[in-house]
Amino acid sequence: MKCWVDLHVHSCLSPCADDDMTPNNIVNMAVLKGLDIIAVTDHNAVHNSEALISCGQRAGLVVIPGMELCTSEEIHLICLFRDINRAEKFQDHVFKSLPPVLNREDIFGSQIIMDADDNETDREPRLLSGASGLDAETAIKLVRELDGVIIPAHVNRESFSMLNTLGAIPLEYGFRFLECSKNCDLPAFKVKHPELEAYKWVKSSDAHFLWDILEQEFWLDLEEKSAEALLSYFR
């Protein structure tokens, strides 16, 4: 089954995302753009995943609970989970590792938690935009123990990329998929990095604004339109 996907979308919980990235706005925009599945991947937290899942169910859009983790090496990893319970268990590990730094909205932006009706219910006081205390190896192990999927984010970029930070994608991490940015010229990038030829690729938006969410630009052939089918594809 051909499913149009965007697996890297930030909500208003991420301090660098626009406050208009509310659960209903994200879902409605994704539906307007013809997507079948999206993943909400806020920085180091999953608070808005449950609201987005509920909005998606009303609109016929599958929403995967996820996170864009910043490791202690300052590598961004996309972490995707089958359900909100597993996502929250991973968040518990991440929060225990976060440095004791409070967010300053005047500098970093707001970190808004919402319900499925776009009502603000709280604001996350801890700064989410910095590095966690989890190293990449530990994070990969934790995600996989929770039956989740982990993908190195935007490896074509110079900042927060595993390829740029480590100089390679370590084979011992067992990755099969890598993510590239929506504007990446992937054929040219693979010519520049022939060592990455064996990997499969995911193109995502890394959307922080509604207009950045992908159109029908990247699709996966899944058994059905569901979170389990998507995660099974990546496994």
Secondary structure in CASP SS format (residue, H / E / C, confidence):
PFRMAT SS
TARGET T0000
AUTHOR 0000-0000-0000
METHOD secondary structure of the structure
MODEL  1
M C 1.00
K E 1.00
C E 1.00
W E 1.00
V E 1.00
D E 1.00
L E 1.00
H E 1.00
V E 1.00
H C 1.00
S C 1.00
C C 1.00
L C 1.00
S C 1.00
P C 1.00
C C 1.00
A C 1.00
D C 1.00
D C 1.00
D C 1.00
M C 1.00
T C 1.00
P H 1.00
N H 1.00
N H 1.00
I H 1.00
V H 1.00
N H 1.00
M H 1.00
A H 1.00
V H 1.00
L H 1.00
K C 1.00
G C 1.00
L C 1.00
D C 1.00
I E 1.00
I E 1.00
A E 1.00
V E 1.00
T E 1.00
D E 1.00
H E 1.00
N C 1.00
A C 1.00
V C 1.00
H C 1.00
N C 1.00
S H 1.00
E H 1.00
A H 1.00
L H 1.00
I H 1.00
S H 1.00
C H 1.00
G H 1.00
Q H 1.00
R H 1.00
A H 1.00
G C 1.00
L C 1.00
V E 1.00
V E 1.00
I E 1.00
P E 1.00
G E 1.00
M E 1.00
E E 1.00
L E 1.00
C E 1.00
T C 1.00
S C 1.00
E C 1.00
E C 1.00
I C 1.00
H E 1.00
L E 1.00
I E 1.00
C E 1.00
L E 1.00
F C 1.00
R C 1.00
D C 1.00
I H 1.00
N H 1.00
R H 1.00
A H 1.00
E H 1.00
K H 1.00
F H 1.00
Q H 1.00
D H 1.00
H H 1.00
V H 1.00
F H 1.00
K H 1.00
S H 1.00
L C 1.00
P C 1.00
P C 1.00
V C 1.00
L E 1.00
N C 1.00
R C 1.00
E H 1.00
D H 1.00
I H 1.00
F H 1.00
G C 1.00
S C 1.00
Q C 1.00
I E 1.00
I E 1.00
M E 1.00
D C 1.00
A C 1.00
D C 1.00
D C 1.00
N C 1.00
E E 1.00
T E 1.00
D E 1.00
R E 1.00
E C 1.00
P C 1.00
R E 1.00
L C 1.00
L C 1.00
S C 1.00
G C 1.00
A C 1.00
S C 1.00
G C 1.00
L C 1.00
D C 1.00
A H 1.00
E H 1.00
T H 1.00
A H 1.00
I H 1.00
K H 1.00
L H 1.00
V H 1.00
R H 1.00
E H 1.00
L C 1.00
D C 1.00
G C 1.00
V E 1.00
I E 1.00
I E 1.00
P E 1.00
A C 1.00
H C 1.00
V C 1.00
N C 1.00
R C 1.00
E C 1.00
S C 1.00
F C 1.00
S C 1.00
M H 1.00
L H 1.00
N H 1.00
T H 1.00
L H 1.00
G C 1.00
A C 1.00
I C 1.00
P C 1.00
L H 1.00
E H 1.00
Y H 1.00
G C 1.00
F C 1.00
R C 1.00
F E 1.00
L E 1.00
E E 1.00
C E 1.00
S E 1.00
K C 1.00
N C 1.00
C C 1.00
D C 1.00
L H 1.00
P H 1.00
A H 1.00
F H 1.00
K H 1.00
V H 1.00
K H 1.00
H C 1.00
P H 1.00
E H 1.00
L H 1.00
E C 1.00
A C 1.00
Y C 1.00
K E 1.00
W E 1.00
V E 1.00
K E 1.00
S E 1.00
S C 1.00
D C 1.00
A E 1.00
H C 1.00
F C 1.00
L H 1.00
W H 1.00
D H 1.00
I C 1.00
L C 1.00
E C 1.00
Q C 1.00
E C 1.00
F C 1.00
W E 1.00
L E 1.00
D E 1.00
L C 1.00
E C 1.00
E C 1.00
K C 1.00
S C 1.00
A H 1.00
E H 1.00
A H 1.00
L H 1.00
L H 1.00
S H 1.00
Y H 1.00
F H 1.00
R C 1.00
END
